[in-house]
Amino acid sequence: MKKISYALGNNKDTNDAFVMFNTYTKKLLNDLERYYNELSNYSWNLIENYGISLFNNAWINEVYTPFINDIALFYPFNKESTTDLSMDSFKTFFGKNGILSNFYKRYLKNVLIKRRTPILLILNSLLN
């Protein structure tokens, strides 16, 4: 969780290695500053991509797989099924303290901002 929040979060403090590094590079000659800023950007992209990979793995393991195995087989998610999804299974997955809600609390709550509508990602870099 910490790795994902760090890589996806937008809340770096002044002791963050990237913040410190970028502060120091501003004191260099223009060519050196440009070179080290590019190095810093490549390094950050590597960390960001690793965070996204961790997030995707968490989604697959904690949400997608339980949905496919425990929910998707039943009506109304499978219209050809003759068996309805039980209320207990529905609550276990979609309920207030269910799988989906817990995933949100654990991974998304700290990297999403709630506005009136819709929920916007803080991560502008992912949108570019």
N, C-alpha and C positions, 0 to 999 in steps of 0.2 A: 504494500500500500504506500509506504513512504517513497519508494522509487517512482511509482506512478504519479503521486502528487507532486514530487519534485520536478519530474520531466514535463508534466502537463500543466503544472501550476504557473501562476504569473505573479508570485509573491516572493521574489528573491530579496533577501536583506543585504545590507552593505558588506557582510562577511562572506557572502556567497562567492565562490571562486571565480565565476564568470564576471560578476560585477566588479570585483577587485581587479581582475586581469584587464578588463576593458577600461577601467579607470587609469591604470598604469600605462596602457598603450597610448592614451591621449597625450602623454608627455614625450612621446617619441617623435622622430622626424616623420614627415608625411608618408614617405614610402614604407618605412618600417611599421608605422601605425596601420596603414592599409593592409599590409601583409599579415600582421598579427590579428587584426580584426577579422580578416578572412579565415584565418586559422581558428579563431574563436567561434565564428559562425559555423564552420564545418564540424567542429567538436560539439557545439550545441545541437546541431541537426542530428548527429549520431545519438546523443542522449535522448533527444525528443523522439526519434524513431524507435529507440529501445523502449521508452515509456509507452508509446502507442502499441508496440508489440506485446508488452506485458498486459496492457489494458485489453487488447483483443483476446489474449489467452484467458484472462480472467472472465471475460464475457462468454467465451465458448464453454469454459468449464463450469461456471457458476450459474449461467442463465440459459444459454442456448441448448446445451445438452439436457438439462432437466426438462426444458420445455419440449424438446423433441421426444424424450423418453416417457414423460409423465403427463403431458398436456395435449400435444398435437395429435395423438392417436384417437382422441375422443371427440364426439360431437359437442360443440358447434365448430371446433377447429378442423375436424375431419368430417365433412358433410356425408361421407359414405359410411361412417361408423354407425353401428346400431346401439352403441353404448354412450350415454351422456357422461360428460365430465362430472365427477362428484364435486359437491360443494366443498368438501375438505381439501381435495386436490386443488380446486380453484383458489381457495383461501391460502393454501400453502405457497402457491406461486404468485398470485396477484394481491394477496391481502396486505394489510397495513404493515405487518412484520413478516411479509412473505419474501420469497427469493428475489423478486424484482425490486421491491422496496429496499431490501437490505443491500442489494447491489448498488442502487442509487446512493444510499447513505454512505457506503464504504468507498466508492470510487468516483462518483459524479458530483456529489454535494459540494465538494471543495473546489471544483473546477468549472462549475456552472453558476451563472448569475440568474436569479429569478427576476424577471421583469413582469409587468402586467401580463403580457403575452407577446411573443413566445419566450421560451427559455433560450438565452443566447450563450454561446460558448465564449469563454474568455480568450480562448486560444486563437487569436487572429492569424497566427502564423500557419495554422492548419488550413485556413480558408484561402490562403494565397497560393 
